[in-house]
């Protein structure tokens, strides 16, 4: 659009207040509708580009799974298109391969490619299950519902299934049930019994399976009336199986006469206890596109409806309500946002006339609502990041309107008419305001390209800022001029227009006759007494203190610049010298603590359960020692470790865990770190305890503070190196929860066939099949009851199977029908294996992880120290490689993206400024202020005792665009004074500084004021956002003071250099800088 057309549009909106009001109405209505549609959640939505491949192989050791399943699959999958990383876990009985793809990969095609590759593998063990390939789908937790009661297990199961179905029908997306064990009908008999009947174990199982079955047999009688043929012989209860008749050598024998039949939980199932009683846990989850607070309301309504209908003695408890933290933190940000808004409005009314300040203020909610409309259209949500971005833009959003409104007011006060002043303000300020807005957008825009989980989480910040800036431009140039014209017209009327009439109505003042001059003409009413006093004080400060300071800065321009450079060097030195540390993503203080225990593999469940009771007692003692009223509740899990949702979950009789829910962080004086330290002091010792890790559940992006990967060919060397590294980590203060993912497994008895066995016609496969059927059991069939899957399994008697001596009495069936003792045909050796083996990109690896207390130590410094000495020594000693994963890996990738983004942002800013100024040199003068913004940002972190974080860096990015805005307006006015009024350089610099002091201070103070309540927020739940607020507010405060003096000094140097080179170089310098 041409400049004339643009000016015509601005003039048209200035004349037609109805059009301006309709645009305003459209912004408000669209925003209100979008607000009703936007989801509320903790972090923004983002998809996981991850595919899992799982294969079960019951009874197999981790080594068997790795060799028989994992390696063949890895060989096929390692070169998939777009594959970023492949991590596998080979555990007892299962192989899990996690495929992480690069961003932008077509995940539907990736899943199909993975299925096709897995289908190529033809040498998987015949008794392994069919591989399952699924894309990982994110679900966010709502809460945990606990069901307890004095009921029989089958009755409790029925109630739990009814509640699960009711929750799903109420609108909950997914319900995961824990503590309701999968069951089996277990048929057990002894070796001697089978030998007497002349049966092998697999034949005995086959007889049961062939007799208990429902089988369709087709249709009969098609010529008449067709009938379907089928058998209904499937047994489904213990009594029915006991009465099952087996035909053995011509004899009909009741199964109950030769075997014991019971319905029992399967081995290795998880038990849940709440306040010492068995419980069933229902974990309620919502899909990403669902609103967290709506889901919470569904839960509340469901609990209110369900409680009265429960059987006597059954209780429901709601635990770990994630939505409460979301509600608290969003409420906290809203409170800070409203406080910041009041400060911004107060600043506006101090520096501007009441009417102008009012219409500038109206633009704040209008621009916010318009921005929410765009946010909804692009699939955004109301979350911690988007709300923080709105708070951050509280002051930025009025900058455009301030500049336009202040310029229009200044020209009106100089005598211009209402329309000319309002339209002229918009027209004159269009180039610098658009330029300043575009530079801010250019600074934030590259942040949208930051990849990984961190980039996805923080994406809403630049998105919201860009939306708000665009909305503020619309409001400042299409809506505000019309309102300014009406306000100026009202100011001309003696009664002050409708604002004056309303004021007199409340103050009960009478309308005064208009003042006239000597010729009897009505004089333009001046400002009120309060406004005159404020303006007078500002003028005295500007002319009496500020202008002399600017003149002195120009007189000693090199000294001024040197002082600025010294401040930059000093502030950067705070970071380089380690006075300010860097923490990638600060932990958000939550309410959940997890204690995970791991005993030696093979430890009986009873011993694990007894230790958890002692650990629970230590927990209660800890609460009492710290003053009480800290626990909201806790759950005890027997048979599993709690995980953060990444990787595979460790399960087995030797695992146990306790989940603790504390009261809100703002309702207690004890931090999570203090509570965990006190609990660790009271932890009881136990024989066979390999690992005890107490840590808080992370509320931010996944990953541990320290995540060190050791990669090498020898698994035992890796384990030795891992143990040495864990000892080294334990020597650092503030490091806790140290563990690795290469746990020792049970002792393994390795059997091998002897020459005697081969002579009798046996082979390893035959002996293995008989041992597997006897000790693992033979799966006969599976049937369903409601949502439960019930297995029917034949096993050896418990007494014979669990006793080690029974193995020597095991009778191996020979091909000719005879039987011999196992030890006569096989040799048994012993060794200790591993419970799980990990591969990274098909290479054997172990990962050592730990947490770091940020109040005591810094993760980056620990990693740097390890990389300087300990890790190279380990690598040389054990012949391995090392790398960093977890948050360190995310940090490296994110910072690499941000470095690229910084270059792009500075390039975009330069291009925009060069286009606006029509010069190659002037943009460099304007952009020279950017490094000086580091002074206030770094000093702010140092004074407040804060570490730099990824959010601090996001703030510094935005600051590069924000701080040049004041420079742009100052330079534009300076050039106008030089070109239009033919002023000297120094005089023009002083006059430009004088005229633009008010808008420069106003735009900076409103931005700082919007963030000020958050800067001094004491709630621990908002602490992770404060570093970004410090970067912007501190950086802008420092840069504003420097801009007011440094920019004139640098412009003076620039002009002097141009003048000196002008005569001798045939205007080459000026042509190169001013005309490209």
Secondary structure, DSSP 4 states (H G I P E B T S, - for coil): --HHHHHHHHHHHHH-HHHHHHHHHHHHHHHHHHHHHS-B-SS------EEEEEEE-TT--HHHHIIIIIHHHHHHHTT-TTEEEEEEEEETTEEEEEEEEPTT--HHHHHHHHHHHHHH---S-TTSPPPEEEE---EEEEEEEEEEES--HHHHHHHHHHHHHHHHHHT-SEEEEESS--EEEEEEE-HHHHHHHT--HHHHHHHHHHHS-EEEEEEE-TTSS-EEEEEE----SHHHHHT-EEEETTEEEEHHHHSEEEEEEPTT--EEEETTEEEEEEEEEEETTS-HHHHHHHHHHHHHHHHTTSPTTEEEEEE--HHHHHHHHHHHHHHHHHHHHHHHHHHHHHHS-HHHHHHHHHHHHHHHHHHHHHHHHTT--B-HHHHHHHHHHHHHTTHHHHHHHHHHHHHHHTT--HHHHHHHHHHHHHHHHHHHHHHHHHHHHGGGG--HHHHHHHHHHHHHHHHHHHHHHHIIIIIHHHHHHHHHHHHHSTT-HHHHHHHHHHHTPPPPPPPB-TTSPBPPP---HHHHHHHHHHHHHIIIIIHHHHHHHHHTHHHHHHHHHHHHHHHHHHHHTTSS-B-SSPPPP-SEEEEEEEEPTT--HHHHHHHHHHHHHHHHHHHHHTTS--EEEEEEEEEE----SSSPPPEEEEEEEEEEEEPPGGG-SS-HHHHHHHHHHTPPP-TTEEEEEEEEPP-SSSS-SEEEEEE-S-HHHHHHHHHHHHHHHHTSTTEEEEEES--EEEEEEEEEE-HHHHHTT--HHHHHHHHIIIII-EEEEEEEETTEEEEEEEEE-HHHHH-GGGGGGPEEEPTTS-EEEGGGTEEEEEEEEESEEEEETTEEEEEEEEEE-TTT--HHHHHHHIIIIIHHHHHHHHT-EEEE-HHHHHHHHHHHHHHHHHHHHHHHHHHHHHHHHT-SSHHHHHHTTGGGHHHHHHHHHHHHT--B-HHHHHHHHHHHHHHHHHHHHHHHHHHHHHHHS---HHHHHHHHHHHHHHHHHHHHHHHHHHHHHHHT---GGGHHHHHHHHHHHHHHHHHHHHIIIIIHHHHHHHHHHHHHHHHHTTTHHHHHHH--
